[in-house]
Amino acid sequence: MVATTQFDLRAVLATLADTTNDAVFVKDLEGRYLYMNAAGAAMLGQTQASIAGMTDSDVFEPETAESTRAFDRLVLASEQTLTVESYSVDIHGRAGTYLSTKGVFRDANGLIAGIVGHSKEITDRKQAEVRIESLVATLEQRKVALEDSNRELTAFSYAISQDLRTPLRAIEGFARLLKDDCGSCENPLVEEHVARIAAGVRQMNEIIDGLLALAHAGHAELHASSVDLAVIAREVAEALAAGHPDRHVVLELEGDFVVWGDPALLRIVVNHLLDNAWKFTSRQADPRVSFSAHFERGEQLFEVHDNGAGFELEHAERLFLPFARLHTSSEFPGRGMGLATVSRILGRHGGRIWADARTGVGATFYFTMPRRDA
Protein backbone atom coordinates (compact mmCIF):
# COMPACT_ATOMS: atom_id res chain seq x y z
CA MET A 1 0.00 0.00 0.00
CA VAL A 2 1.42 3.38 -1.05
CA ALA A 3 1.48 6.06 1.67
CA THR A 4 -0.15 9.39 0.77
CA THR A 5 1.77 12.52 1.75
CA GLN A 6 -0.35 15.38 2.95
CA PHE A 7 0.68 18.89 1.85
CA ASP A 8 -0.62 22.43 1.57
CA LEU A 9 -1.05 23.06 -2.16
CA ARG A 10 -1.05 26.84 -1.73
CA ALA A 11 2.24 26.70 0.19
CA VAL A 12 3.79 24.44 -2.46
CA LEU A 13 2.71 26.75 -5.28
CA ALA A 14 4.04 29.79 -3.40
CA THR A 15 7.36 28.03 -2.90
CA LEU A 16 7.43 27.09 -6.57
CA ALA A 17 6.71 30.70 -7.58
CA ASP A 18 9.62 31.90 -5.46
CA THR A 19 12.06 29.62 -7.31
CA THR A 20 11.79 31.74 -10.49
CA ASN A 21 13.26 35.12 -11.28
CA ASP A 22 10.10 36.06 -13.20
CA ALA A 23 7.18 37.88 -11.60
CA VAL A 24 4.24 35.62 -10.66
CA PHE A 25 1.05 37.36 -9.51
CA VAL A 26 -2.66 37.01 -8.77
CA LYS A 27 -5.20 39.88 -8.98
CA ASP A 28 -8.87 40.07 -8.05
CA LEU A 29 -11.55 41.45 -10.37
CA GLU A 30 -10.89 45.01 -9.13
CA GLY A 31 -7.21 44.72 -10.08
CA ARG A 32 -5.91 44.44 -6.50
CA TYR A 33 -2.86 42.25 -6.05
CA LEU A 34 -3.76 39.23 -3.95
CA TYR A 35 -0.33 37.69 -4.32
CA MET A 36 3.05 38.40 -5.94
CA ASN A 37 6.19 36.33 -5.55
CA ALA A 38 9.38 37.78 -4.11
CA ALA A 39 11.04 38.31 -7.53
CA GLY A 40 8.03 40.24 -8.86
CA ALA A 41 7.79 42.46 -5.77
CA ALA A 42 11.53 43.23 -6.02
CA MET A 43 11.12 44.23 -9.70
CA LEU A 44 8.67 46.94 -8.57
CA GLY A 45 10.68 48.07 -5.57
CA GLN A 46 8.18 46.53 -3.14
CA THR A 47 7.98 43.65 -0.71
CA GLN A 48 5.48 40.81 -0.85
CA ALA A 49 3.78 42.22 2.23
CA SER A 50 3.59 45.81 0.97
CA ILE A 51 2.27 45.00 -2.49
CA ALA A 52 -0.69 42.97 -1.22
CA GLY A 53 -3.86 44.99 -1.82
CA MET A 54 -2.16 47.48 -4.14
CA THR A 55 -3.39 48.17 -7.69
CA ASP A 56 -1.41 48.94 -10.83
CA SER A 57 -1.89 52.66 -10.14
CA ASP A 58 0.03 52.18 -6.89
CA VAL A 59 3.08 50.55 -8.49
CA PHE A 60 3.26 51.96 -12.04
CA GLU A 61 3.29 55.40 -13.60
CA PRO A 62 -0.14 56.43 -14.98
CA GLU A 63 0.48 55.50 -18.63
CA THR A 64 1.86 52.06 -17.73
CA ALA A 65 -0.94 51.49 -15.20
CA GLU A 66 -3.62 52.25 -17.79
CA SER A 67 -2.11 49.97 -20.46
CA THR A 68 -1.81 47.19 -17.85
CA ARG A 69 -5.48 47.57 -16.85
CA ALA A 70 -6.49 47.58 -20.53
CA PHE A 71 -4.70 44.26 -21.00
CA ASP A 72 -6.45 42.87 -17.89
CA ARG A 73 -9.86 43.90 -19.27
CA LEU A 74 -9.10 42.17 -22.56
CA VAL A 75 -8.13 38.93 -20.76
CA LEU A 76 -11.28 39.03 -18.60
CA ALA A 77 -13.53 39.73 -21.60
CA SER A 78 -12.02 37.04 -23.80
CA GLU A 79 -11.49 34.50 -20.97
CA GLN A 80 -8.37 33.46 -22.88
CA THR A 81 -4.71 33.24 -21.95
CA LEU A 82 -2.95 36.07 -23.74
CA THR A 83 0.67 37.25 -24.04
CA VAL A 84 1.86 40.77 -24.65
CA GLU A 85 5.21 42.54 -24.82
CA SER A 86 5.16 45.95 -23.12
CA TYR A 87 7.36 48.81 -22.00
CA SER A 88 6.68 49.64 -18.36
CA VAL A 89 7.76 52.34 -15.91
CA ASP A 90 7.18 51.86 -12.18
CA ILE A 91 6.52 54.61 -9.63
CA HIS A 92 10.23 54.77 -8.84
CA GLY A 93 10.98 55.67 -12.46
CA ARG A 94 12.60 52.36 -13.32
CA ALA A 95 11.81 51.35 -16.89
CA GLY A 96 12.00 48.02 -18.65
CA THR A 97 10.51 45.79 -21.30
CA TYR A 98 8.46 42.80 -20.16
CA LEU A 99 6.84 39.77 -21.73
CA SER A 100 3.65 39.08 -19.77
CA THR A 101 1.19 36.20 -20.00
CA LYS A 102 -2.18 36.43 -18.23
CA GLY A 103 -5.25 34.26 -17.89
CA VAL A 104 -8.35 34.05 -15.68
CA PHE A 105 -8.82 31.88 -12.59
CA ARG A 106 -12.15 30.71 -11.18
CA ASP A 107 -13.63 30.21 -7.74
CA ALA A 108 -15.18 27.03 -6.36
CA ASN A 109 -18.42 27.77 -8.22
CA GLY A 110 -16.66 28.11 -11.59
CA LEU A 111 -17.05 31.86 -11.74
CA ILE A 112 -14.18 34.09 -12.87
CA ALA A 113 -12.54 35.42 -9.73
CA GLY A 114 -9.58 37.31 -11.12
CA ILE A 115 -6.36 37.15 -13.13
CA VAL A 116 -3.26 35.03 -12.71
CA GLY A 117 -0.10 35.67 -14.68
CA HIS A 118 3.64 35.87 -14.91
CA SER A 119 5.93 38.50 -16.36
CA LYS A 120 9.52 38.14 -17.57
CA GLU A 121 11.83 41.10 -17.96
CA ILE A 122 13.41 41.09 -21.43
CA THR A 123 15.03 44.53 -21.35
CA ASP A 124 18.54 43.22 -22.08
CA ARG A 125 17.24 41.05 -24.91
CA LYS A 126 15.31 43.93 -26.47
CA GLN A 127 18.33 46.21 -26.23
CA ALA A 128 20.42 43.51 -27.88
CA GLU A 129 17.79 43.15 -30.62
CA VAL A 130 17.82 46.91 -31.18
CA ARG A 131 21.62 46.86 -31.43
CA ILE A 132 21.49 43.95 -33.85
CA GLU A 133 18.85 45.69 -35.97
CA SER A 134 21.01 48.81 -35.99
CA LEU A 135 24.05 46.79 -37.04
CA VAL A 136 22.06 45.01 -39.74
CA ALA A 137 20.80 48.37 -41.03
CA THR A 138 24.35 49.73 -41.02
CA LEU A 139 25.64 46.65 -42.84
CA GLU A 140 22.85 46.93 -45.39
CA GLN A 141 23.74 50.58 -45.99
CA ARG A 142 27.39 49.67 -46.39
CA LYS A 143 26.45 46.81 -48.71
CA VAL A 144 24.43 49.18 -50.91
CA ALA A 145 27.27 51.71 -50.87
CA LEU A 146 29.78 48.99 -51.74
CA GLU A 147 27.60 47.70 -54.57
CA ASP A 148 27.29 51.25 -55.92
CA SER A 149 31.04 51.69 -55.61
CA ASN A 150 31.67 48.36 -57.35
CA ARG A 151 29.35 49.30 -60.21
CA GLU A 152 31.14 52.61 -60.58
CA LEU A 153 34.50 50.83 -60.46
CA THR A 154 33.39 48.36 -63.12
CA ALA A 155 32.12 51.16 -65.35
CA PHE A 156 35.36 53.04 -64.73
CA SER A 157 37.41 49.96 -65.63
CA TYR A 158 35.60 49.49 -68.92
CA ALA A 159 35.83 53.20 -69.74
CA ILE A 160 39.54 53.30 -68.95
CA SER A 161 40.15 50.18 -71.04
CA GLN A 162 38.56 51.85 -74.03
CA ASP A 163 40.51 55.06 -73.43
CA LEU A 164 43.74 53.07 -73.20
CA ARG A 165 43.10 50.86 -76.20
CA THR A 166 42.55 53.81 -78.54
CA PRO A 167 46.11 55.18 -78.26
CA LEU A 168 47.47 51.63 -78.21
CA ARG A 169 45.84 50.93 -81.55
CA ALA A 170 47.38 54.14 -82.87
CA ILE A 171 50.83 53.16 -81.58
CA GLU A 172 50.45 49.69 -83.10
CA GLY A 173 49.35 51.15 -86.44
CA PHE A 174 52.21 53.66 -86.62
CA ALA A 175 54.66 50.92 -85.64
CA ARG A 176 53.50 48.85 -88.63
CA LEU A 177 53.80 51.87 -90.91
CA LEU A 178 57.27 52.53 -89.56
CA LYS A 179 58.25 48.93 -90.18
CA ASP A 180 56.87 49.08 -93.74
CA ASP A 181 58.60 52.41 -94.45
CA CYS A 182 61.90 51.17 -93.11
CA GLY A 183 61.64 47.76 -94.66
CA SER A 184 64.13 48.68 -97.37
CA CYS A 185 66.58 50.53 -95.14
CA GLU A 186 68.02 47.28 -93.80
CA ASN A 187 68.67 48.81 -90.39
CA PRO A 188 68.47 46.02 -87.76
CA LEU A 189 68.27 48.58 -84.94
CA VAL A 190 65.07 50.05 -86.38
CA GLU A 191 63.55 46.60 -86.69
CA GLU A 192 64.47 45.89 -83.07
CA HIS A 193 62.87 49.13 -81.88
CA VAL A 194 59.68 48.41 -83.84
CA ALA A 195 59.55 44.87 -82.41
CA ARG A 196 59.86 46.28 -78.90
CA ILE A 197 57.05 48.74 -79.57
CA ALA A 198 54.84 45.90 -80.78
CA ALA A 199 55.74 43.77 -77.74
CA GLY A 200 54.90 46.68 -75.43
CA VAL A 201 51.51 47.11 -77.08
CA ARG A 202 50.79 43.40 -76.65
CA GLN A 203 51.78 43.55 -72.98
CA MET A 204 49.58 46.58 -72.37
CA ASN A 205 46.63 44.86 -74.05
CA GLU A 206 47.18 41.80 -71.84
CA ILE A 207 47.20 44.01 -68.74
CA ILE A 208 43.95 45.68 -69.81
CA ASP A 209 42.38 42.27 -70.45
CA GLY A 210 43.51 41.14 -67.00
CA LEU A 211 42.02 44.20 -65.32
CA LEU A 212 38.71 43.69 -67.09
CA ALA A 213 38.66 40.00 -66.15
CA LEU A 214 39.35 40.91 -62.53
CA ALA A 215 36.56 43.50 -62.52
CA HIS A 216 34.15 41.07 -64.17
CA ALA A 217 34.99 38.31 -61.67
CA GLY A 218 34.20 40.61 -58.78
CA HIS A 219 30.89 41.99 -60.02
CA ALA A 220 29.39 39.56 -62.53
CA GLU A 221 26.00 38.14 -61.56
CA LEU A 222 26.26 34.56 -60.33
CA HIS A 223 24.21 31.93 -62.15
CA ALA A 224 24.69 28.90 -59.92
CA SER A 225 24.12 25.29 -60.87
CA SER A 226 25.72 21.89 -60.34
CA VAL A 227 29.22 21.92 -61.88
CA ASP A 228 31.65 19.02 -62.34
CA LEU A 229 35.14 20.53 -62.12
CA ALA A 230 36.67 17.27 -63.36
CA VAL A 231 34.89 17.69 -66.71
CA ILE A 232 36.17 21.26 -66.95
CA ALA A 233 39.69 20.12 -65.98
CA ARG A 234 39.78 17.56 -68.79
CA GLU A 235 38.56 20.12 -71.33
CA VAL A 236 41.15 22.67 -70.17
CA ALA A 237 43.90 20.01 -70.29
CA GLU A 238 42.94 19.07 -73.85
CA ALA A 239 43.10 22.73 -74.91
CA LEU A 240 46.49 23.20 -73.23
CA ALA A 241 47.83 20.04 -74.84
CA ALA A 242 46.60 21.20 -78.25
CA GLY A 243 48.29 24.55 -77.71
CA HIS A 244 51.58 22.89 -76.70
CA PRO A 245 51.88 19.85 -79.01
CA ASP A 246 55.58 19.54 -78.20
CA ARG A 247 54.86 18.83 -74.51
CA HIS A 248 53.39 15.83 -72.73
CA VAL A 249 52.01 16.69 -69.29
CA VAL A 250 50.43 13.95 -67.17
CA LEU A 251 47.19 15.09 -65.48
CA GLU A 252 45.83 13.00 -62.60
CA LEU A 253 42.28 13.50 -61.30
CA GLU A 254 40.99 11.98 -58.07
CA GLY A 255 37.94 12.69 -55.88
CA ASP A 256 34.44 14.14 -55.99
CA PHE A 257 34.58 17.30 -58.12
CA VAL A 258 30.88 18.20 -58.25
CA VAL A 259 30.20 21.65 -56.72
CA TRP A 260 27.47 24.27 -56.75
CA GLY A 261 28.47 27.51 -58.44
CA ASP A 262 28.66 29.61 -61.57
CA PRO A 263 29.97 27.38 -64.40
CA ALA A 264 31.57 30.22 -66.39
CA LEU A 265 33.41 31.70 -63.42
CA LEU A 266 34.51 28.30 -62.08
CA ARG A 267 35.90 27.46 -65.52
CA ILE A 268 38.12 30.55 -65.16
CA VAL A 269 39.35 29.20 -61.79
CA VAL A 270 40.25 25.77 -63.17
CA ASN A 271 41.73 27.27 -66.35
CA HIS A 272 44.05 29.64 -64.46
CA LEU A 273 45.24 27.01 -61.99
CA LEU A 274 45.93 24.34 -64.62
CA ASP A 275 47.47 26.88 -67.00
CA ASN A 276 49.82 27.94 -64.20
CA ALA A 277 50.74 24.31 -63.55
CA TRP A 278 51.39 23.74 -67.27
CA LYS A 279 53.49 26.88 -67.47
CA PHE A 280 55.66 26.28 -64.42
CA THR A 281 56.40 22.65 -65.35
CA SER A 282 57.68 23.65 -68.78
CA ARG A 283 61.31 23.03 -67.74
CA GLN A 284 60.65 19.61 -66.21
CA ALA A 285 61.61 16.45 -68.05
CA ASP A 286 58.63 14.58 -66.59
CA PRO A 287 55.93 17.23 -65.94
CA ARG A 288 53.07 16.07 -63.73
CA VAL A 289 49.93 17.82 -62.51
CA SER A 290 47.42 16.37 -60.07
CA PHE A 291 43.95 17.72 -59.27
CA SER A 292 42.22 16.14 -56.30
CA ALA A 293 39.20 16.82 -54.09
CA HIS A 294 37.84 15.63 -50.76
CA PHE A 295 35.57 16.82 -47.96
CA GLU A 296 37.07 18.29 -44.83
CA ARG A 297 35.35 20.02 -41.88
CA GLY A 298 32.19 20.85 -43.80
CA GLU A 299 33.99 22.13 -46.89
CA GLN A 300 35.05 20.69 -50.20
CA LEU A 301 38.84 21.01 -50.38
CA PHE A 302 40.63 20.94 -53.75
CA GLU A 303 44.36 20.60 -54.43
CA VAL A 304 46.18 21.42 -57.66
CA HIS A 305 49.76 20.16 -57.41
CA ASP A 306 52.59 20.37 -59.91
CA ASN A 307 56.24 19.33 -59.87
CA GLY A 308 57.40 22.56 -61.49
CA ALA A 309 59.55 25.54 -60.54
CA GLY A 310 57.84 26.28 -57.20
CA PHE A 311 58.57 29.46 -55.25
CA GLU A 312 59.68 30.79 -51.86
CA LEU A 313 56.80 30.15 -49.44
CA GLU A 314 57.38 33.41 -47.55
CA HIS A 315 56.06 35.30 -50.58
CA ALA A 316 52.95 33.12 -51.07
CA GLU A 317 50.43 35.75 -49.90
CA ARG A 318 51.54 38.16 -52.63
CA LEU A 319 50.46 35.70 -55.31
CA PHE A 320 46.80 36.66 -54.96
CA LEU A 321 47.35 40.40 -55.40
CA PRO A 322 46.93 42.04 -58.83
CA PHE A 323 50.19 42.32 -60.80
CA ALA A 324 52.09 40.28 -58.18
CA ARG A 325 54.64 37.87 -59.67
CA LEU A 326 57.31 35.69 -58.07
CA HIS A 327 59.07 34.96 -61.36
CA THR A 328 60.22 37.35 -64.07
CA SER A 329 58.50 37.54 -67.46
CA SER A 330 61.66 36.27 -69.09
CA GLU A 331 61.45 33.08 -66.99
CA PHE A 332 57.73 32.46 -67.33
CA PRO A 333 55.23 34.62 -69.22
CA GLY A 334 52.29 36.30 -67.48
CA ARG A 335 51.01 39.55 -66.03
CA GLY A 336 50.16 38.49 -62.46
CA MET A 337 46.39 38.86 -62.78
CA GLY A 338 45.23 35.24 -62.96
CA LEU A 339 45.47 34.25 -59.30
CA ALA A 340 43.97 37.56 -58.16
CA THR A 341 40.99 36.78 -60.39
CA VAL A 342 40.79 33.21 -59.04
CA SER A 343 40.82 34.49 -55.46
CA ARG A 344 38.04 36.95 -56.18
CA ILE A 345 35.85 34.33 -57.88
CA LEU A 346 36.27 31.85 -55.03
CA GLY A 347 35.52 34.58 -52.49
CA ARG A 348 32.23 35.29 -54.24
CA HIS A 349 31.37 31.59 -53.94
CA GLY A 350 32.16 31.56 -50.21
CA GLY A 351 35.51 29.82 -50.70
CA ARG A 352 39.15 30.72 -50.26
CA ILE A 353 42.57 29.86 -51.73
CA TRP A 354 46.11 29.49 -50.44
CA ALA A 355 49.37 27.94 -51.62
CA ASP A 356 52.28 25.80 -50.49
CA ALA A 357 55.52 25.39 -52.42
CA ARG A 358 59.25 24.76 -52.44
CA THR A 359 61.62 26.27 -54.97
CA GLY A 360 62.61 23.72 -57.57
CA VAL A 361 60.26 21.07 -56.16
CA GLY A 362 56.80 22.30 -57.14
CA ALA A 363 53.71 24.06 -55.86
CA THR A 364 50.31 23.13 -54.50
CA PHE A 365 47.32 25.44 -54.63
CA TYR A 366 44.49 24.65 -52.22
CA PHE A 367 41.02 26.08 -52.59
CA THR A 368 37.69 25.44 -50.93
CA MET A 369 34.04 25.53 -51.89
CA PRO A 370 31.15 25.38 -49.39
CA ARG A 371 29.70 21.90 -49.12
CA ARG A 372 26.24 21.58 -50.64
CA ASP A 373 24.61 18.33 -49.62
CA ALA A 374 21.93 16.98 -51.89
N, C-alpha and C positions, 0 to 999 in steps of 0.2 A: 504494500500500500504506500503510495507516494504522499509525503507530508506536504500540506499546503502552508505557505508562508504568508502571514498576514502583513499588510503594509498600507500606509496612507498614500493613496494615489496622488493627491494634491501635493504632498511633500516630495514625492518622487519626481513629479513633473517640475516642481520648482527647482529641485536640485539639478535636474537635467537642463533646465533653462539657464542655470548659472554656470554650466560648463562651456557655454558658447560666448564668443566675443561679440555676437550680433545682439541687437535689442529684441527682446521678446516681451510682448505686452498684451493686456486685456483691457477693453473699455466697455462701459455700459452704454445704453442707448443714448444717453445725454452726452456722451463723449468724455466722461470722467474715467481716469485711469484707475482700474481696480487692482491691477498688478503690473509691475515692470521688473525684469530681472536686473541684477546688479550692473551688468555691462551697459544696458540701455539707460539706466538712471545716470551712470557716469558720463555717457555721451552728452547728456543734457545738463550736466553740472548739478545733478540732484542726487539724493539718496533714495533707496527704495521706500523708506518711511516717509520722506517729504513729498514724493511724487504721488503717493496714493491720494486720490480724490481730486487731483489737479486736472485741468483740461488743457487742450492744445494752446489756448490763449495764455495759459500760465507759464508755458515752457518755450513757446516759439514767438518770434516777432509776428506782427499782425498778418503780413502777406503769406508767410509760411503756414500760420495757423489756419487761415481761411482755405488755402489749397489742400491742407490735410483734412479739414472737415468736409470739403467737397468730395474728396476721395472716399471718405467714410460713408457719405450719403449715397454715393454710387454703389458701393459694396452692399449696403443695406437694401437698396432698392432692387438690385439685381440678384441678391442672395447667392452671388458667385464669388469664388476666390480670384482675386485680381492682383496684378503686379504692376507697379509703376516706378519709374526712375524720377527722382525729384531733387531739386536744389533747396536746401533748408538752412535757415538761420535761427539759432535759439536766442533766448532773451539775454544771454551773455555776449551776443554778437559773434559767436563761433559758427562758421559756415561750413557746409560740406554737401556732398552728393550722396544720396542714399538709394538703395534698391529695396523697396518695401512690398511685401505681399500680405494681403489682408483677406479675411473671410469672416463669416458670421458664426456665432455659437448659439446654442439653444438651451433653454431651461428644461426641467424635468417634464414639462407638458408639451415640449416640442416647439415652443414659441421662441422667436429670435430674441435673445437677451442682450446681445452686444456684439463686439468685434474682437477677434483675436488675430494677432499678426506678428511678424518679425521684420526687422529692418537691418540691412547690412550697409555699412559705410563703404563706398567705392570711390572716395575722393581721389586717392592716389591713382587708381586705375583710370579714372576719367582724365586726370591731368596727364597721365602717360599717353592716353588715346589722343588727347589734344596735341601733345608734342609730336606724336607719330603722324597725325594728320598734317601738322605744320611741316614736318620733314618731307612727307610725301608730296605736299603741294610745292615745296621748294625744289625737290628733285624733279618734279614734273616741269616746273618752270625752266630749270636748268637743261632738262632734256629737250624741251622745245627750242631753247636758245641754242643748244648744241646742234640740233637738227638744222636750224636756220643757218648757223655758221657753216655747217658741213655742206649745205646746198650752195651757199655763197662760195665756199672754197672750191667745190666741184666746178661751178660755173667759171670761177676765176681760172682754174687749171685749164679748162677747155679753151677759154679766151686767150690765155697766155700761150698755149700750144699753137693756136692759129697765128698769133702775132709773131711767134718765133719761127714758125715754118715758112712764113712769107719771105723774110730775108734769107733764110737758108736756101730756099729754092732759087733765089736770085744769085746767091754765092755759087751754088752748084752749077747754074746755067752759065755764069761768066767763066767759071773754071773750065767748063767744056769748051767754050768759045776760045779761051786762052790756049787750051791744049790744041785745038784745031788750027788756030792762027800760028802757033809755034811748032806745028808738026814738021815743018820743013827746015826749021832752024837747027835741028840736031843738037840741041843744048840739053844734056842730061840733067843739069841742075834745074832747069825750068820744068822738065817732066817730073822731077822729084817734088818740087814745090806744089805743082798742080795735084799730084797724087796725095800729098799731105792735106791739101785743102779738101779734096774729096773725102779722105778718111775722117777729117774733122766734122764734115757735114753729116756723114753716116753716124758718127758717135753722138752728135747732138740730136739727131733724129731718134736714136735709140734711147737717149736720156728722156726725151719728150714722151716717147711711147711708154717708158717705164713709169713716169710721173702720172700719166693718164691711167695706166693700169692700176697703180696704187690708189688713185682717187676713186676709180670705179669699184675696186674691191672694198673700199671703206663705205661706200654709199649706195651701191646697187641694191635694188630690192631683192630680197631672198625669195626664191621659189623652191621650197623644200619638197623632197620626195625621197623614196628609198634609192640609195646609190651604192653600187658595188665597186669599191675602189680597185679591186683586183682586175675587173674588166677594163677600167680606165688605164691601169698600170700596163696591161698587156698592149693596149692600143698605143700608148705613149712609147713603149719600148720598141714596137714595130716601126713607128715613125722615126725614132732615133737611129735604129739600125739601118733604115732606108737612107737616112741622111748621112750616115757614116759607114758606107759599104766596106771600107777597108778595116773596120774594127769588129771584133766579136766579143760582146760583153754578156756574161752569164747573169740572168735575172732569176732570182729565186723568190717565190711567193709562198707564204704559209700563214694560215689563220682565217678568221672570220672578218671579211672586209666590208660587210654590208653596214652602211651608216644612214642617217637621216640628215639630209642637207641639200644645198643648192648644187645640182649636177655641174653646171657651168663653172661655178667658182671652185668647187672641189677638184675639177679637172685641172684648173690652174695650179692648185696645191700640188697634186701628184706630178704634173708636168715639170714644175720648177724643181722639185726635190729629185726626181729621176734624172732630169737634164743636168743638174749639178753633179750627181753621182757619175753620170756618163763623162762629164767634162773633166772631173778631177781624178778619174781613173785612166785618162788618156795616155799616161806615161807608164802604165803598168803592163807587164808582159801577160799577166793572167787576170784581167779586170773582172771583178765580181761585184754584184749589187744584190742585196737581199731586202725584201719588203715583207714585214711580218706584222701580225695584229693579234692582240689578246685582250681580255677584260681584266681590269685591275681597279679595286676600290671604287666600283660604281662607274668607271669610265672605260672607254675603248682606247687602248694605248697602241700606237703604231710606231714602228721602227724602220727607218730607211738607212741601211748600212752599206758602206762601200770600202774597198781596200785601196783607196786612192791616196792623194797627197796629204790629207789631213790638215791640221792647223794647231796653233798653240791654244790650249784650252782657256787660258786667262783672258783671251780676247773674244770668247764665244758670244757674249752678250751683244757685242757690236754688230754681229752678223745680221741682226734683225732690224737694224736701222737703215733708212734710205741712204744709198750711196756708200755704205760701209763695205769694204773689201779687205780680206786678209791676204790676198795674193795680187800681184801686179797684173795689169792687162797683158803684158808681154808673156807672162807665165800661162795665164788662163784668161780667156776673153770674158767680158761681162761688165755690167755697169753698177752692180750692187743694189738692184731694186727688187730682185726676185724674192728673196727671203723676207724682205719687209712686206711685200704683198702677201706672201703666204701667212705670215704672222697676223696680218690684219684680217684676212679671210677666216682663219681659224678662230680669232677672237670674236668675230661676228657670229660664229656657230657655237660659241660657248666653250671653245677649246683653247689650247695653248701649245707652244712649241719651244723646245730647247735642244741643245746639241752637246755631244761628247766627242772628243777626237784626240789623236796623237799625231804629231808631225811625222810624215813618212809611213804611217801605219794605216790611216784611214779615218773616216768620220761616221758618226751615227746621229741622225736627226730623229728625235722623238716628238710625236705630237699626239694630242688627245682629242676625242670627240665625246660629247655626253652620251651615255648609254641610253638607248631607246628600246625598251623591251616591247615585244609584240603583245 
